[in-house]
Amino acid sequence: MKRKRSVLLAALLVLFCLVPVSAAEPTDAPGVNEVYLGDLGTDGVDATDARYILQVAAGLRTADANQANLLDIDRQNGVTAVDARWALQIAAGLRGARIYNTVTSEIRDLEIVRPVTAAEVAAAINSATASAVNGGAGYTWTRESHITEPIDLGENTSAINDIIKRIDPNAGIDSVVGGFIGVGEHRATVGKGQDAASAIGYHGENYRLKATALRAEDIQNLQADGNTYTFTLPDAHSPQKNGDTALSRLTDDILTQAEISAELREQLGGLAFLVSVTNLDIVYSDIRVTAVIENGELQELRYSFSADVQELGLTTSIIPITGTGAMTTSASYTNFVY
């Protein structure tokens, strides 16, 4: 029980960092005998209400029958963490407030103004992905990647292939690198509450849904169509997985020099000392993203990009080698289960 409570509180604290803590401006106001569901004060639903709801759901705070009725925003299963998430979404303007009539028990759902600016869309996606990740949502993951320009190490290609074939006669530089970057078509179902990296498998930590940290300046060529947002991200030059570029603020589906070095060491085993990676210069371009968000919840997230390996620097024994190559990738997260 203690672990459940700590997980719920940790999830809420993370969400607090991603949504405004003040109440969203309502598009309508309660009338006679009407109140906002989830609002224990008089200033609209805000993060304080969400925290109170989560504490009640976790058994850390008690609520009388009238309060419990008011805090059950979704009107299902009593007061739960779902109601706390709804409260945060209402506070962030991602979900319309619900007005409850204390006499007739009627509920009016207020219409929301959907995000339209780059800053609003970035905030909405960050909130929705964080909610999905921290809430342990299930989803379907698909990824398709193709090498468009084979790995070319010049006159040294055969030498590298000879080294690799000592370990596996059927392998080569293309299959080693291609396997690592996930060339081909892949699909996995991540169950609700399941560890996504384990469900996806090989390099699942790179491909699982990430709680994004997009910024307004990341969102380019934005098109909003109802609950669907399409946009591009600026090109990324050799990004690291530390949020230094718009792409790495969206996904960890990127290659780094350290990862390629580790992969080659694993593949070569006892012969790893023969090859080292000295440089990786890779440019990601044509980065396209589509996000579908309904009532603050992520319904779909898709992205695609082209990756041009302008220089892959390798050293075999004492011989320096420079390689090039290119690939295209597309991936999606769909069929969410909350």
C-alpha positions as CSV (number, residue, x, y, z in Angstrom):
1,M,0.0,0.0,0.0
2,K,2.9,2.4,0.9
3,R,4.5,1.7,-2.5
4,K,1.2,2.4,-4.3
5,R,0.8,5.7,-2.4
6,S,4.4,6.8,-3.2
7,V,3.9,5.9,-6.9
8,L,0.7,8.0,-7.1
9,L,2.3,10.9,-5.3
10,A,5.5,10.7,-7.5
11,A,3.3,10.7,-10.6
12,L,1.4,13.8,-9.4
13,L,4.6,15.7,-8.6
14,V,6.0,15.0,-12.1
15,L,2.7,16.3,-13.6
16,F,2.9,19.4,-11.4
17,C,6.1,20.3,-13.3
18,L,4.4,20.1,-16.6
19,V,1.0,21.9,-16.2
20,P,0.1,25.3,-14.8
21,V,-0.8,25.2,-11.1
22,S,-3.5,27.8,-11.3
23,A,-7.0,27.1,-12.4
24,A,-7.8,27.4,-16.1
25,E,-10.1,30.2,-17.1
26,P,-13.6,28.7,-17.3
27,T,-15.7,29.3,-20.4
28,D,-18.8,29.4,-18.3
29,A,-19.6,29.9,-14.6
30,P,-21.7,27.9,-12.2
31,G,-25.3,29.1,-11.7
32,V,-27.6,28.7,-8.8
33,N,-26.9,25.5,-6.8
34,E,-24.1,24.7,-9.2
35,V,-20.4,24.0,-8.5
36,Y,-17.3,22.8,-10.4
37,L,-16.8,19.1,-9.9
38,G,-13.4,18.7,-8.2
39,D,-13.3,22.2,-6.8
40,L,-13.1,22.3,-3.0
41,G,-12.6,26.1,-3.1
42,T,-14.3,28.8,-5.1
43,D,-11.5,29.6,-7.6
44,G,-12.0,26.8,-10.0
45,V,-10.2,23.4,-10.3
46,D,-6.5,23.8,-9.8
47,A,-3.4,21.7,-8.8
48,T,-4.3,22.1,-5.1
49,D,-7.6,20.3,-5.8
50,A,-5.7,17.6,-7.8
51,R,-3.3,17.0,-4.9
52,Y,-6.2,16.8,-2.4
53,I,-8.0,14.3,-4.7
54,L,-4.9,12.1,-5.0
55,Q,-4.4,12.1,-1.3
56,V,-8.0,10.9,-0.8
57,A,-7.5,8.2,-3.5
58,A,-4.3,7.0,-1.8
59,G,-5.9,6.9,1.6
60,L,-3.8,9.8,3.0
61,R,-6.8,12.0,3.6
62,T,-10.4,11.4,4.4
63,A,-13.4,13.0,2.7
64,D,-17.0,13.0,3.9
65,A,-19.8,11.8,1.5
66,N,-20.5,15.3,0.1
67,Q,-16.8,15.9,-0.6
68,A,-16.3,12.5,-2.1
69,N,-19.2,13.1,-4.4
70,L,-17.7,16.4,-5.5
71,L,-14.2,15.0,-6.0
72,D,-15.4,12.1,-8.2
73,I,-15.0,14.1,-11.4
74,D,-15.3,11.2,-13.9
75,R,-18.3,9.8,-11.9
76,Q,-16.8,6.3,-12.0
77,N,-15.4,4.1,-9.2
78,G,-15.5,6.8,-6.6
79,V,-12.4,9.0,-5.9
80,T,-9.4,7.7,-7.8
81,A,-6.1,8.8,-9.3
82,V,-8.0,9.2,-12.5
83,D,-10.0,12.1,-11.0
84,A,-6.7,13.7,-9.9
85,R,-5.4,13.5,-13.5
86,W,-8.7,15.0,-14.7
87,A,-8.3,17.9,-12.3
88,L,-4.8,18.6,-13.6
89,Q,-6.0,18.5,-17.1
90,I,-8.9,20.9,-16.3
91,A,-6.4,23.2,-14.6
92,A,-4.1,23.1,-17.7
93,G,-7.0,23.8,-20.0
94,L,-6.7,20.4,-21.7
95,R,-10.1,19.2,-20.5
96,G,-13.3,21.1,-20.0
97,A,-14.5,21.7,-16.5
98,R,-17.7,19.9,-15.3
99,I,-20.4,21.9,-13.6
100,Y,-22.5,19.9,-11.1
101,N,-26.0,20.9,-9.8
102,T,-26.2,20.0,-6.1
103,V,-30.0,19.9,-6.2
104,T,-30.8,18.1,-9.5
105,S,-27.4,16.2,-9.8
106,E,-27.2,17.3,-13.4
107,I,-23.8,17.7,-15.0
108,R,-22.8,20.2,-17.6
109,D,-19.5,19.7,-19.5
110,L,-17.9,22.9,-20.5
111,E,-16.3,23.1,-23.9
112,I,-12.6,23.8,-24.0
113,V,-10.6,25.9,-26.4
114,R,-8.1,23.5,-27.9
115,P,-4.4,24.4,-28.0
116,V,-3.5,26.4,-31.2
117,T,-0.2,28.1,-30.6
118,A,3.2,26.3,-30.6
119,A,3.6,26.9,-26.9
120,E,0.1,25.5,-26.1
121,V,0.6,22.5,-28.3
122,A,4.1,21.8,-26.7
123,A,2.6,22.0,-23.2
124,A,-0.4,19.8,-24.2
125,I,1.9,17.1,-25.6
126,N,4.3,17.2,-22.7
127,S,1.4,16.9,-20.2
128,A,-0.3,14.1,-22.2
129,T,2.9,12.0,-22.7
130,A,3.8,12.4,-19.0
131,S,0.4,11.3,-18.0
132,A,0.6,8.2,-20.2
133,V,4.1,7.3,-19.1
134,N,3.7,8.0,-15.4
135,G,0.3,6.4,-15.3
136,G,1.5,3.2,-16.9
137,A,-0.7,3.4,-19.9
138,G,-0.7,0.5,-22.4
139,Y,-0.2,1.1,-26.1
140,T,0.8,-0.5,-29.4
141,W,4.3,0.4,-30.6
142,T,5.3,0.1,-34.3
143,R,8.5,1.1,-36.0
144,E,9.8,0.8,-39.6
145,S,13.3,1.7,-40.6
146,H,15.2,1.2,-43.8
147,I,18.8,1.8,-44.9
148,T,18.7,4.1,-47.9
149,E,22.5,4.3,-48.3
150,P,24.5,1.2,-47.2
151,I,27.3,1.7,-44.7
152,D,30.3,2.6,-46.8
153,L,33.8,2.3,-45.3
154,G,35.5,2.8,-48.5
155,E,38.3,0.4,-49.3
156,N,38.3,-0.8,-45.7
157,T,34.7,-2.2,-45.9
158,S,36.0,-5.7,-46.6
159,A,38.5,-5.5,-43.7
160,I,35.8,-4.7,-41.2
161,N,33.5,-7.3,-42.7
162,D,36.3,-9.9,-42.3
163,I,36.7,-9.1,-38.6
164,I,32.9,-9.4,-38.0
165,K,32.7,-12.6,-40.0
166,R,35.2,-14.2,-37.6
167,I,32.5,-14.0,-35.0
168,D,29.5,-14.7,-37.3
169,P,30.1,-15.9,-40.9
170,N,26.6,-14.6,-41.9
171,A,27.1,-11.1,-40.5
172,G,28.7,-7.9,-41.8
173,I,28.9,-4.2,-41.1
174,D,25.4,-3.6,-42.6
175,S,23.7,-6.4,-40.5
176,V,25.6,-5.3,-37.3
177,V,24.7,-1.7,-37.6
178,G,21.3,-2.5,-39.2
179,G,20.4,-4.8,-36.3
180,F,21.4,-2.1,-33.8
181,I,19.4,0.7,-35.4
182,G,16.3,-1.6,-35.8
183,V,16.2,-1.9,-39.6
184,G,13.0,-3.6,-40.7
185,E,9.4,-3.6,-39.4
186,H,8.7,-4.0,-35.7
187,R,5.6,-4.1,-33.5
188,A,5.0,-4.7,-29.8
189,T,2.0,-4.4,-27.4
190,V,2.8,-2.8,-24.1
191,G,0.3,-3.9,-21.5
192,K,-1.2,-1.4,-19.0
193,G,1.3,-1.2,-16.1
194,Q,3.9,-3.2,-18.0
195,D,7.5,-2.1,-18.3
196,A,7.6,-0.7,-21.9
197,A,11.3,-1.4,-22.5
198,S,10.9,-5.0,-21.6
199,A,7.8,-5.4,-23.7
200,I,9.5,-3.9,-26.7
201,G,12.6,-6.0,-26.2
202,Y,15.9,-5.2,-28.0
203,H,16.9,-1.6,-27.2
204,G,13.4,-1.0,-25.9
205,E,14.7,1.8,-23.7
206,N,15.3,3.7,-26.9
207,Y,11.9,3.0,-28.4
208,R,9.5,3.2,-25.5
209,L,7.2,6.2,-25.2
210,K,9.0,9.2,-23.6
211,A,7.6,11.9,-21.4
212,T,8.4,14.7,-23.9
213,A,9.9,18.1,-23.0
214,L,9.1,20.0,-26.1
215,R,9.4,23.8,-26.2
216,A,7.5,26.4,-28.2
217,E,10.5,27.0,-30.5
218,D,10.6,23.2,-31.3
219,I,7.2,23.3,-33.0
220,Q,7.5,24.4,-36.6
221,N,5.0,24.4,-39.5
222,L,2.1,23.7,-37.0
223,Q,-1.2,22.6,-38.3
224,A,-4.1,22.0,-35.9
225,D,-7.2,20.1,-37.0
226,G,-9.5,19.5,-34.1
227,N,-7.6,17.2,-31.7
228,T,-4.9,16.4,-34.2
229,Y,-1.6,18.4,-34.4
230,T,1.0,18.0,-37.1
231,F,4.3,19.8,-37.2
232,T,8.0,19.5,-37.9
233,L,11.0,19.7,-35.7
234,P,14.3,21.5,-36.6
235,D,17.1,19.4,-38.0
236,A,19.3,17.8,-35.3
237,H,23.1,17.4,-35.6
238,S,24.5,14.5,-33.6
239,P,22.0,14.8,-30.8
240,Q,22.6,13.3,-27.4
241,K,19.9,11.8,-25.2
242,N,20.0,14.7,-22.8
243,G,17.4,17.0,-24.3
244,D,19.9,19.1,-26.1
245,T,17.8,19.2,-29.3
246,A,14.1,19.2,-30.2
247,L,14.4,15.6,-31.4
248,S,15.9,14.3,-28.2
249,R,13.2,16.2,-26.3
250,L,10.7,14.1,-28.3
251,T,12.3,10.6,-28.4
252,D,15.4,8.6,-27.5
253,D,15.2,6.9,-30.9
254,I,18.6,8.3,-31.9
255,L,22.1,6.9,-32.4
256,T,25.0,8.0,-30.3
257,Q,28.7,7.2,-30.6
258,A,28.7,5.6,-27.2
259,E,25.9,3.2,-28.2
260,I,27.6,2.2,-31.4
261,S,30.8,1.6,-29.5
262,A,29.0,-0.6,-27.0
263,E,27.2,-2.5,-29.7
264,L,30.4,-3.3,-31.6
265,R,32.1,-4.4,-28.4
266,E,29.3,-6.8,-27.7
267,Q,29.3,-8.2,-31.2
268,L,33.1,-8.6,-31.4
269,G,33.5,-10.1,-27.9
270,G,37.1,-11.0,-27.4
271,L,38.1,-9.2,-30.6
272,A,36.6,-5.9,-29.4
273,F,40.1,-4.4,-29.0
274,L,40.5,-4.6,-32.8
275,V,37.9,-1.9,-33.5
276,S,37.0,1.4,-31.8
277,V,34.6,4.2,-32.8
278,T,36.3,7.5,-32.9
279,N,33.7,9.8,-34.3
280,L,30.0,9.9,-35.2
281,D,28.6,12.8,-37.3
282,I,24.9,12.3,-38.1
283,V,22.2,14.7,-39.2
284,Y,18.5,14.1,-38.6
285,S,16.3,15.9,-41.0
286,D,12.7,16.0,-42.3
287,I,11.5,15.3,-38.8
288,R,7.7,15.1,-38.8
289,V,5.4,14.6,-35.9
290,T,1.7,13.9,-35.4
291,A,0.0,14.0,-32.0
292,V,-3.7,13.2,-31.3
293,I,-4.9,14.4,-27.9
294,E,-8.4,14.1,-26.6
295,N,-9.5,15.5,-23.2
296,G,-5.9,15.8,-22.2
297,E,-5.1,12.1,-23.0
298,L,-2.7,11.0,-25.7
299,Q,-4.5,8.9,-28.3
300,E,-1.7,8.7,-30.9
301,L,1.9,9.9,-31.4
302,R,3.7,9.4,-34.6
303,Y,7.1,10.6,-35.9
304,S,9.4,10.1,-38.9
305,F,12.8,11.3,-39.9
306,S,15.8,10.8,-42.2
307,A,19.2,10.2,-40.7
308,D,22.3,10.9,-42.8
309,V,25.5,9.5,-41.3
310,Q,28.0,11.9,-42.7
311,E,30.9,10.4,-40.9
312,L,31.4,7.2,-38.9
313,G,35.0,7.2,-37.7
314,L,36.4,3.8,-36.9
315,T,39.9,2.5,-36.1
316,T,41.0,-1.1,-36.6
317,S,44.2,-1.7,-34.8
318,I,46.0,1.4,-36.0
319,I,44.2,2.0,-39.3
320,P,41.7,4.9,-39.3
321,I,38.5,4.3,-41.3
322,T,35.7,6.7,-42.3
323,G,32.2,5.5,-43.1
324,T,29.0,7.0,-44.4
325,G,25.3,5.8,-44.7
326,A,21.7,6.9,-44.4
327,M,18.3,5.6,-43.3
328,T,14.7,6.6,-42.9
329,T,12.6,5.8,-39.8
330,S,8.9,6.1,-38.8
331,A,7.4,5.0,-35.5
332,S,4.0,5.3,-33.8
333,Y,2.3,4.8,-30.4
334,T,-1.4,4.0,-30.8
335,N,-4.3,2.1,-29.1
336,F,-3.7,3.6,-25.7
337,V,-5.3,1.9,-22.6
338,Y,-5.6,4.1,-19.5
